[in-house]
Amino acid sequence: MEYLIVSLLTHPVFLIAAKLVLTAFFWMAGIFGLFNFKVIVQEMVDVNLPSPRFFAVATIACQLLGAGLIIFNPAGLGWLGAGALGVFTILTIPIGHPFWKFQEPKKTHEFHIVLEHVTVVGGLMLAAILSVPQ
């Protein structure tokens, strides 16, 4: 049984699948943003960011390029994509999910989103570690 599990976990297809799953939110959001740019601009307006068009472009670029770097790890740069997405994800907490500013039940809902974001950052940290050339 151990051999079967080790074989699965070390198979290159399993690694690609894991990278696709880890980055699914980012590349799906980036693709959505490409086809619904006005929606992303409005999100930037809603959270009072200056230059909403610039931040919309930056968000989409970060999501797509970061996910691509993790998935394909060109020249061993997967860690850069993981780091960029990690910083991006942490920054969305005070900008988009400041749970401490809300009353219940929204406060708890936003806090749960923050916990999910922190968990994703942990996965991105692991992706960065695993993408560093040996």
LOMI-21698 format. One record per atom (N, C-alpha, C): residue number from 1; x, y, z; atom name. Coordinates in steps of 0.1 Angstrom, whole numbers, plus 5000, padded with zeros to 4 digits. Layout:
seq  east  north  up  atom
NUM  X  Y  Z  CA .
...
//
This chain:
seq  east  north  up  atom
1  5008  4988  5000  N .
1  5000  5000  5000  CA .
1  5009  5013  5000  C .
2  5019  5012  5008  N .
2  5028  5024  5009  CA .
2  5034  5027  4995  C .
3  5038  5016  4988  N .
3  5044  5018  4974  CA .
3  5034  5024  4965  C .
4  5021  5021  4966  N .
4  5011  5026  4957  CA .
4  5010  5041  4960  C .
5  5009  5045  4973  N .
5  5008  5059  4976  CA .
5  5020  5067  4972  C .
6  5032  5062  4975  N .
6  5044  5069  4971  CA .
6  5045  5070  4956  C .
7  5041  5060  4948  N .
7  5041  5061  4934  CA .
7  5031  5071  4929  C .
8  5019  5073  4935  N .
8  5010  5083  4932  CA .
8  5015  5097  4934  C .
9  5021  5099  4947  N .
9  5025  5112  4951  CA .
9  5038  5116  4943  C .
10  5045  5108  4938  N .
10  5057  5111  4930  CA .
10  5055  5111  4915  C .
11  5043  5108  4911  N .
11  5041  5107  4896  CA .
11  5040  5122  4891  C .
12  5046  5125  4879  N .
12  5045  5138  4874  CA .
12  5031  5143  4871  C .
13  5022  5134  4867  N .
13  5008  5139  4864  CA .
13  5002  5143  4877  C .
14  5005  5137  4888  N .
14  4999  5141  4901  CA .
14  5004  5154  4905  C .
15  5017  5157  4902  N .
15  5022  5171  4905  CA .
15  5015  5181  4897  C .
16  5013  5179  4884  N .
16  5006  5189  4876  CA .
16  4992  5191  4881  C .
17  4985  5180  4884  N .
17  4971  5181  4889  CA .
17  4971  5189  4902  C .
18  4980  5187  4911  N .
18  4981  5194  4923  CA .
18  4983  5209  4921  C .
19  4992  5212  4911  N .
19  4994  5226  4908  CA .
19  4981  5233  4902  C .
20  4975  5225  4893  N .
20  4962  5230  4887  CA .
20  4952  5233  4898  C .
21  4950  5224  4907  N .
21  4940  5225  4918  CA .
21  4944  5237  4927  C .
22  4957  5238  4931  N .
22  4961  5249  4939  CA .
22  4959  5263  4933  C .
23  4961  5264  4920  N .
23  4960  5276  4913  CA .
23  4946  5279  4906  C .
24  4937  5269  4908  N .
24  4924  5270  4900  CA .
24  4917  5283  4903  C .
25  4916  5288  4915  N .
25  4909  5300  4918  CA .
25  4916  5312  4910  C .
26  4929  5312  4910  N .
26  4936  5323  4904  CA .
26  4935  5323  4888  C .
27  4937  5312  4882  N .
27  4936  5312  4867  CA .
27  4922  5313  4863  C .
28  4912  5308  4870  N .
28  4898  5310  4867  CA .
28  4894  5324  4868  C .
29  4898  5331  4879  N .
29  4895  5345  4882  CA .
29  4901  5353  4871  C .
30  4914  5350  4867  N .
30  4921  5358  4857  CA .
30  4914  5357  4844  C .
31  4910  5345  4840  N .
31  4903  5343  4827  CA .
31  4889  5350  4828  C .
32  4882  5349  4839  N .
32  4870  5357  4840  CA .
32  4872  5371  4838  C .
33  4883  5377  4845  N .
33  4886  5391  4843  CA .
33  4889  5395  4829  C .
34  4895  5386  4821  N .
34  4898  5390  4808  CA .
34  4885  5392  4800  C .
35  4875  5384  4803  N .
35  4862  5385  4795  CA .
35  4852  5394  4802  C .
36  4855  5398  4814  N .
36  4845  5406  4822  CA .
36  4853  5418  4828  C .
37  4861  5425  4821  N .
37  4870  5435  4826  CA .
37  4862  5445  4834  C .
38  4851  5450  4829  N .
38  4843  5460  4836  CA .
38  4839  5456  4850  C .
39  4836  5443  4852  N .
39  4833  5438  4865  CA .
39  4845  5439  4875  C .
40  4857  5436  4870  N .
40  4869  5437  4878  CA .
40  4872  5451  4881  C .
41  4870  5460  4872  N .
41  4872  5474  4874  CA .
41  4862  5479  4885  C .
42  4850  5474  4884  N .
42  4840  5478  4894  CA .
42  4843  5473  4908  C .
43  4849  5461  4909  N .
43  4854  5456  4922  CA .
43  4864  5465  4928  C .
44  4873  5470  4919  N .
44  4883  5480  4924  CA .
44  4877  5493  4929  C .
45  4867  5497  4922  N .
45  4860  5509  4926  CA .
45  4853  5507  4939  C .
46  4847  5495  4941  N .
46  4839  5492  4953  CA .
46  4848  5492  4965  C .
47  4861  5488  4964  N .
47  4870  5488  4976  CA .
47  4878  5501  4976  C .
48  4874  5511  4968  N .
48  4880  5524  4969  CA .
48  4895  5525  4965  C .
49  4899  5516  4956  N .
49  4913  5517  4951  CA .
49  4915  5528  4941  C .
50  4926  5535  4942  N .
50  4928  5546  4932  CA .
50  4931  5539  4918  C .
51  4930  5545  4908  N .
51  4933  5540  4894  CA .
51  4927  5526  4893  C .
52  4914  5524  4893  N .
52  4908  5511  4893  CA .
52  4911  5503  4881  C .
53  4913  5509  4869  N .
53  4916  5502  4857  CA .
53  4930  5496  4858  C .
54  4940  5504  4864  N .
54  4953  5499  4866  CA .
54  4953  5487  4875  C .
55  4946  5488  4886  N .
55  4946  5477  4896  CA .
55  4938  5465  4890  C .
56  4929  5467  4882  N .
56  4922  5456  4875  CA .
56  4932  5448  4866  C .
57  4939  5456  4858  N .
57  4949  5449  4849  CA .
57  4960  5442  4858  C .
58  4964  5449  4868  N .
58  4975  5443  4877  CA .
58  4970  5430  4883  C .
59  4957  5430  4888  N .
59  4951  5418  4894  CA .
59  4951  5407  4884  C .
60  4945  5409  4872  N .
60  4944  5399  4862  CA .
60  4958  5393  4858  C .
61  4967  5402  4856  N .
61  4981  5398  4853  CA .
61  4987  5390  4864  C .
62  4986  5394  4876  N .
62  4991  5387  4887  CA .
62  4985  5373  4888  C .
63  4972  5372  4887  N .
63  4965  5359  4888  CA .
63  4970  5350  4877  C .
64  4970  5354  4864  N .
64  4974  5346  4853  CA .
64  4989  5342  4853  C .
65  4997  5352  4854  N .
65  5011  5350  4854  CA .
65  5016  5342  4866  C .
66  5011  5345  4878  N .
66  5015  5338  4890  CA .
66  5011  5323  4889  C .
67  4999  5320  4884  N .
67  4994  5306  4883  CA .
67  5002  5299  4872  C .
68  5005  5306  4861  N .
68  5013  5300  4850  CA .
68  5027  5297  4855  C .
69  5033  5306  4863  N .
69  5047  5303  4868  CA .
69  5047  5290  4877  C .
70  5036  5289  4886  N .
70  5035  5277  4894  CA .
70  5033  5265  4886  C .
71  5024  5265  4877  N .
71  5021  5253  4869  CA .
71  5033  5248  4861  C .
72  5039  5258  4854  N .
72  5049  5254  4844  CA .
72  5063  5255  4849  C .
73  5065  5262  4860  N .
73  5078  5264  4867  CA .
73  5090  5267  4857  C .
74  5088  5276  4848  N .
74  5098  5279  4838  CA .
74  5111  5284  4845  C .
75  5122  5278  4841  N .
75  5135  5282  4846  CA .
75  5135  5282  4862  C .
76  5127  5273  4868  N .
76  5127  5272  4882  CA .
76  5121  5284  4889  C .
77  5112  5292  4882  N .
77  5106  5304  4887  CA .
77  5092  5302  4893  C .
78  5088  5290  4896  N .
78  5075  5288  4902  CA .
78  5074  5295  4916  C .
79  5085  5296  4923  N .
79  5085  5302  4936  CA .
79  5081  5317  4934  C .
80  5085  5323  4923  N .
80  5081  5337  4921  CA .
80  5066  5339  4919  C .
81  5060  5330  4912  N .
81  5046  5330  4910  CA .
81  5039  5327  4923  C .
82  5044  5318  4931  N .
82  5038  5315  4944  CA .
82  5039  5327  4953  C .
83  5050  5333  4953  N .
83  5052  5345  4961  CA .
83  5043  5356  4957  C .
84  5042  5359  4944  N .
84  5033  5370  4940  CA .
84  5019  5367  4944  C .
85  5014  5355  4942  N .
85  5001  5351  4945  CA .
85  4998  5352  4960  C .
86  5009  5348  4968  N .
86  5008  5349  4982  CA .
86  5006  5363  4987  C .
87  5015  5372  4982  N .
87  5014  5386  4986  CA .
87  5000  5392  4982  C .
88  4996  5389  4969  N .
88  4983  5393  4964  CA .
88  4972  5389  4974  C .
89  4972  5376  4977  N .
89  4962  5370  4986  CA .
89  4962  5377  5000  C .
90  4973  5379  5005  N .
90  4974  5386  5018  CA .
90  4969  5400  5017  C .
91  4972  5407  5007  N .
91  4967  5421  5005  CA .
91  4952  5422  5003  C .
92  4946  5411  4998  N .
92  4931  5412  4997  CA .
92  4924  5412  5010  C .
93  4931  5408  5021  N .
93  4925  5408  5034  CA .
93  4921  5422  5039  C .
94  4931  5431  5040  N .
94  4927  5444  5045  CA .
94  4919  5452  5035  C .
95  4921  5449  5022  N .
95  4915  5457  5011  CA .
95  4900  5452  5009  C .
96  4899  5439  5007  N .
96  4886  5433  5004  CA .
96  4878  5426  5014  C .
97  4885  5422  5025  N .
97  4878  5414  5036  CA .
97  4882  5419  5050  C .
98  4881  5432  5052  N .
98  4884  5437  5066  CA .
98  4873  5433  5076  C .
99  4874  5421  5080  N .
99  4863  5416  5089  CA .
99  4861  5424  5102  C .
100  4872  5430  5107  N .
100  4871  5438  5119  CA .
100  4863  5450  5118  C .
101  4859  5454  5106  N .
101  4851  5466  5103  CA .
101  4836  5463  5103  C .
102  4832  5451  5103  N .
102  4818  5447  5101  CA .
102  4811  5443  5114  C .
103  4798  5443  5113  N .
103  4790  5437  5124  CA .
103  4786  5423  5121  C .
104  4782  5415  5131  N .
104  4778  5402  5128  CA .
104  4765  5402  5121  C .
105  4762  5393  5112  N .
105  4769  5381  5109  CA .
105  4780  5382  5098  C .
106  4781  5394  5092  N .
106  4790  5396  5081  CA .
106  4805  5395  5086  C .
107  4807  5399  5099  N .
107  4820  5399  5105  CA .
107  4825  5384  5104  C .
108  4817  5375  5109  N .
108  4821  5361  5109  CA .
108  4823  5355  5095  C .
109  4814  5359  5086  N .
109  4815  5355  5072  CA .
109  4829  5359  5066  C .
110  4832  5372  5068  N .
110  4844  5377  5062  CA .
110  4857  5371  5069  C .
111  4855  5368  5082  N .
111  4866  5362  5089  CA .
111  4869  5348  5084  C .
112  4859  5340  5080  N .
112  4860  5327  5074  CA .
112  4867  5328  5061  C .
113  4864  5339  5053  N .
113  4871  5341  5040  CA .
113  4886  5344  5043  C .
114  4889  5351  5053  N .
114  4903  5354  5057  CA .
114  4910  5342  5060  C .
115  4904  5333  5068  N .
115  4910  5320  5071  CA .
115  4913  5312  5059  C .
116  4904  5312  5050  N .
116  4906  5305  5037  CA .
116  4918  5311  5030  C .
117  4919  5324  5029  N .
117  4930  5330  5023  CA .
117  4943  5327  5029  C .
118  4943  5326  5042  N .
118  4956  5323  5050  CA .
118  4960  5308  5046  C .
119  4950  5299  5045  N .
119  4952  5286  5042  CA .
119  4958  5284  5028  C .
120  4952  5292  5018  N .
120  4958  5292  5005  CA .
120  4972  5297  5004  C .
121  4975  5307  5012  N .
121  4989  5312  5013  CA .
121  4998  5301  5018  C .
122  4993  5293  5027  N .
122  5002  5282  5032  CA .
122  5005  5272  5021  C .
123  4995  5269  5012  N .
123  4997  5260  5001  CA .
123  5006  5267  4991  C .
124  5005  5280  4989  N .
124  5014  5287  4980  CA .
124  5029  5287  4985  C .
125  5030  5287  4999  N .
125  5043  5286  5005  CA .
125  5050  5273  5002  C .
126  5041  5262  5003  N .
126  5046  5249  4999  CA .
126  5050  5248  4984  C .
127  5042  5254  4976  N .
127  5045  5254  4962  CA .
127  5058  5261  4959  C .
128  5061  5272  4966  N .
128  5073  5279  4964  CA .
128  5085  5270  4969  C .
129  5083  5264  4980  N .
129  5094  5255  4984  CA .
129  5097  5244  4974  C .
130  5086  5238  4969  N .
130  5088  5226  4960  CA .
130  5093  5231  4946  C .
131  5091  5243  4943  N .
131  5095  5248  4929  CA .
131  5110  5252  4929  C .
132  5116  5254  4940  N .
132  5130  5258  4940  CA .
132  5139  5247  4934  C .
133  5147  5250  4924  N .
133  5155  5240  4918  CA .
133  5164  5233  4929  C .
134  5165  5220  4928  N .
134  5173  5212  4937  CA .
134  5188  5213  4933  C .
//
